[in-house]
C-alpha cells in the first residue's frame, strides 16, 4: 500500500491558510507568563513579609479647597458676559497640594510600547474625549464629573467648558472689562494656614548652556513676586505691579533684601512659532534684566493646563497676573491686569509683612 508523498513546498494560498489557522494570539501566550509571574510574586511576598516590612513615605494630605472666589468672572469658554466688575479676592486661590519638581512638565515619558497600548485602548480614547468635551456631550456621567470638579474648586459651577466649542477670540473680547482685570488684589495678606499653593512649572531660563528646569527650586525658601504673562501687553500689565519704574518702593525693598526676596518672570507661550521668536531675542532679554536675574526668567512651553489656570485665577491668557509667594510656595497675595495705586501699596506692605514673618520664624 503506497501513500502519496506530501509536497515540501505549498502554494501561496495554502501557506496563507496554514498561517491563519495555526496563528496563536499574543494574549494566549502572555496569559501563562502573567500567571507565572503573579505566582512568583505571591511567593516572594509571602516569604519577605515575614522578614522585613517597609512603609512608603506618605505625602501630606491635600488641603480642603473652598469654592472658587472667581465663579462669576469672564472666561474663554462658557456663557458670554455682557457686564462684569472685578471684586477683591475674598478667599485664597491655588492648588491644594504643595508643588514638587517634575510636575506639570508636559513631557511624555512613555515608551513606544506604552504609547501603542494607549493608542489601541478604547477606554483611553473615551477619557480623552471627556477631557476635550467636558459638559459638551450632555450625558449624566460628564455632568457628574463636572459637579465633582466644581465642588473641589477646579471648575466653577454652572460654567461648563468644552474645547470643541471654545471661541477663539473670547479672551480678546473679555479685555473690554476693565482692560481684562479678572479680580482686584486683596486688601491684606492671606493667612498661612488656609493659603493654597502655586504649581510647579517647567521652562527654559536665560542662563547660557543650561537646559529647562523646574520653577519650584527657584521659588522655595524665599519670598517671591511672580509675574505671569503670555504677551507683551500682559507683560506690561504685570510690570505695573512689580517693576522698579512703576513701583519704586517695591524695587528698593527687594534690593535691600536680595538674599530673602526676589522677583520671578514666567513667560507662558504655548505657540511654537511665538516661542521660537522669543528665543531669537533672548540676548535682548538678558541685557534688559541683567545677569543676576537670568536664572529667574522662565519660558514655559507646556504644562499649564486649564485646571491649573482655574486654580490660580489665570482665566485670561491675554492678561498679566502677579502673585506673592512665601517660602513654601503658598499664594499669599495676588493681582491681575493693570495695577491701581492701592494695589501697588498693598503689595509693598505684603512683602514687608512676609519678610517679618520669615525673620520671626528663623529666630523662634
Secondary structure, 3 states (H helix, E strand, C coil): CCCCCCCCCCCHHHHHHHHHHHCCCHHHHHHHHHHHHHHHHHHHHHHHCCCCCCCCCCCCCCCCCCCCCCCCCCCCCCCCCCCCCCCECCCCCCECCCCCCCCCCCCCCCCHHHHHHHHCCHHHHHHHHHHHCCCCCCCHHHHHHHHHHHHCCCCCCCCCCCCCCCCCCHHHHHHHCHHHCCCECCCCCCCCCCCCECCCCEEECCCCCCCCEECHHHHCCCEEEEEEECCHHHHHHHHHHHCCCCCHHHHHHHHHCCCCEEEEEEEECCCHHHHHHHHHCHHHHHHHHCHHHHHHEEEECCCCCHHHHHHHCCCCCCCCEEEEECCCCEEEEEEECCCCHHHHHHHHHHHHHHHHHHHHHHHC
